[in-house]
Amino acid sequence: MKTLFLALAIVFLAGTALADDTWTIEPRYHDFTPNDGFMDQGSRQNPYELRDQRGQTRGTIQPRYHDFTPGDGFMERGSYKNPYELEWDR
């Protein structure tokens, strides 16, 4: 199963590279007070958006769980215990 997933990921990435698509990753909203635990970039309330070269949102990147106390070393966004998840728009 892992081999199939890896093969599909390589085909997708190669197809994207050959198509010369440009993707951007930006937070959905501006965070006026960073690292306060509310609306932080890349959090569940303010996920990163994947946009194609036309500027249309194609998916989001967000952590699996909300981190109520950022910076304490427990359940940090993107860590082993709270990985980022990619969700494609349909």
Residue frames as qw, qx, qy, qz and C-alpha x, y, z in Angstrom:
[[0.000, 0.886, 0.464, 0.000, 0.00, 0.00, 0.00],
 [0.303, -0.790, 0.110, 0.522, 2.85, 2.38, 0.83],
 [0.415, -0.115, 0.605, 0.670, 4.46, 1.62, -2.52],
 [0.204, 0.639, 0.652, 0.352, 1.25, 2.48, -4.36],
 [0.151, -0.936, -0.243, 0.207, 0.91, 5.75, -2.45],
 [0.405, -0.587, 0.336, 0.615, 4.54, 6.64, -3.16],
 [0.385, 0.173, 0.677, 0.603, 4.13, 5.83, -6.87],
 [0.094, 0.811, 0.545, 0.190, 1.00, 7.99, -7.11],
 [0.271, -0.881, -0.041, 0.387, 2.74, 10.86, -5.32],
 [0.425, -0.337, 0.496, 0.678, 5.69, 10.69, -7.73],
 [0.288, 0.451, 0.686, 0.494, 3.38, 10.64, -10.75],
 [0.055, -0.914, -0.400, 0.036, 1.45, 13.64, -9.39],
 [0.341, -0.781, 0.149, 0.502, 4.59, 15.64, -8.65],
 [0.426, -0.099, 0.610, 0.661, 6.16, 14.80, -12.01],
 [0.210, 0.647, 0.647, 0.346, 2.96, 15.77, -13.81],
 [0.153, -0.941, -0.218, 0.209, 2.85, 19.05, -11.93],
 [0.414, -0.582, 0.346, 0.609, 6.49, 19.77, -12.73],
 [0.381, 0.143, 0.680, 0.610, 6.05, 18.99, -16.42],
 [0.106, 0.791, 0.571, 0.193, 2.94, 21.15, -16.65],
 [0.325, 0.247, -0.111, 0.906, 5.01, 24.11, -15.32],
 [0.383, -0.773, -0.425, -0.276, 2.35, 24.97, -12.76],
 [0.186, 0.349, -0.451, 0.800, 3.15, 27.52, -10.10],
 [0.550, -0.604, -0.573, -0.065, 1.61, 26.93, -6.69],
 [0.023, 0.522, -0.370, 0.768, 1.58, 29.34, -3.76],
 [0.536, -0.442, -0.690, 0.206, 0.98, 28.62, -0.09],
 [0.025, -0.407, 0.161, -0.899, -0.48, 31.51, 1.91],
 [0.017, 0.269, 0.791, -0.550, -2.42, 31.80, 5.17],
 [0.035, 0.649, 0.708, 0.278, -6.14, 32.40, 4.73],
 [0.184, -0.947, -0.221, -0.145, -6.21, 35.49, 7.01],
 [0.312, 0.608, -0.396, 0.614, -3.67, 37.99, 8.33],
 [0.682, -0.491, -0.475, 0.262, -2.63, 37.34, 11.95],
 [0.003, -0.881, 0.074, -0.467, -2.33, 40.67, 13.79],
 [0.450, -0.691, 0.494, -0.275, -0.92, 39.08, 16.99],
 [0.724, 0.309, -0.615, -0.056, 1.33, 36.15, 16.05],
 [0.491, 0.104, -0.794, 0.343, 1.93, 33.23, 18.44],
 [0.345, -0.242, 0.419, -0.804, -0.89, 34.13, 20.82],
 [0.214, 0.115, 0.957, -0.157, -2.79, 30.90, 20.07],
 [0.427, 0.645, 0.511, -0.376, -5.59, 32.63, 18.16],
 [0.593, 0.791, 0.086, -0.125, -5.63, 32.85, 14.33],
 [0.377, -0.613, 0.571, 0.394, -1.94, 31.87, 14.07],
 [0.542, 0.542, -0.473, -0.434, -0.76, 31.12, 10.54],
 [0.437, 0.235, -0.865, -0.077, -1.08, 27.42, 9.77],
 [0.251, -0.015, 0.783, -0.569, -3.50, 26.77, 12.64],
 [0.159, 0.419, 0.892, 0.063, -6.96, 25.18, 12.44],
 [0.143, 0.802, 0.395, -0.425, -8.58, 28.66, 12.48],
 [0.249, 0.860, -0.240, -0.377, -6.20, 30.09, 9.86],
 [0.859, -0.003, 0.449, 0.246, -5.03, 27.25, 7.58],
 [0.136, -0.449, 0.534, 0.703, -2.58, 27.63, 4.74],
 [0.718, 0.547, 0.276, -0.330, -4.25, 27.69, 1.32],
 [0.504, -0.097, 0.651, 0.559, -2.81, 26.08, -1.80],
 [0.438, 0.754, 0.147, -0.468, -3.43, 28.30, -4.83],
 [0.746, 0.287, 0.427, 0.424, -2.72, 27.61, -8.47],
 [0.373, -0.052, 0.203, 0.904, -1.22, 30.13, -10.87],
 [0.102, -0.569, -0.482, -0.658, -4.67, 31.64, -11.52],
 [0.123, -0.308, 0.416, -0.847, -5.06, 32.36, -7.80],
 [0.761, -0.283, -0.274, -0.515, -7.83, 29.82, -7.21],
 [0.433, -0.461, 0.688, -0.357, -7.73, 27.90, -3.95],
 [0.678, 0.193, -0.657, -0.267, -7.19, 24.17, -4.59],
 [0.771, -0.282, -0.555, 0.131, -6.79, 22.90, -1.03],
 [0.331, -0.844, 0.222, -0.359, -5.71, 23.67, 2.52],
 [0.628, 0.156, -0.641, 0.413, -2.89, 22.62, 4.82],
 [0.452, -0.656, 0.171, -0.579, -3.75, 22.54, 8.52],
 [0.000, -0.319, 0.886, -0.337, -2.71, 20.63, 11.64],
 [0.412, -0.263, -0.857, -0.165, -4.74, 17.62, 12.74],
 [0.422, -0.655, -0.580, 0.237, -5.50, 19.11, 16.19],
 [0.024, -0.913, -0.017, -0.407, -5.73, 22.59, 17.68],
 [0.605, 0.008, -0.448, 0.658, -2.73, 23.67, 19.79],
 [0.307, -0.877, -0.352, -0.113, -4.15, 25.70, 22.68],
 [0.438, -0.842, 0.177, 0.260, -0.74, 26.70, 24.06],
 [0.759, 0.593, -0.103, 0.248, 1.70, 27.33, 21.20],
 [0.231, 0.755, -0.462, 0.405, 5.38, 27.34, 22.05],
 [0.644, -0.549, 0.427, -0.320, 5.19, 24.94, 25.00],
 [0.060, 0.441, -0.886, -0.129, 6.60, 21.99, 23.03],
 [0.333, 0.175, 0.905, -0.197, 3.44, 19.86, 23.29],
 [0.446, 0.618, 0.647, -0.020, 1.10, 19.34, 20.30],
 [0.038, -0.601, 0.235, 0.763, 2.94, 21.97, 18.23],
 [0.708, 0.622, 0.082, -0.326, 1.71, 22.45, 14.66],
 [0.621, 0.645, -0.442, -0.055, 3.67, 20.26, 12.25],
 [0.248, -0.530, 0.781, -0.218, 5.16, 18.09, 14.99],
 [0.208, 0.075, -0.968, -0.119, 5.06, 14.29, 15.17],
 [0.075, 0.342, 0.833, -0.429, 2.05, 14.38, 17.53],
 [0.322, 0.733, 0.370, -0.472, 0.18, 17.01, 15.49],
 [0.434, -0.029, 0.576, 0.692, 1.12, 16.66, 11.80],
 [0.320, 0.403, -0.138, -0.846, -0.08, 18.90, 9.01],
 [0.524, 0.331, 0.784, 0.033, -2.78, 17.42, 6.79],
 [0.065, 0.189, -0.464, -0.863, -3.37, 18.32, 3.15],
 [0.416, 0.483, 0.719, -0.276, -7.01, 18.53, 2.11],
 [0.131, 0.047, 0.572, 0.809, -7.80, 19.02, -1.57],
 [0.463, 0.342, 0.227, -0.785, -10.91, 20.91, -2.64],
 [0.459, 0.241, 0.838, 0.167, -13.27, 18.90, -4.79]]
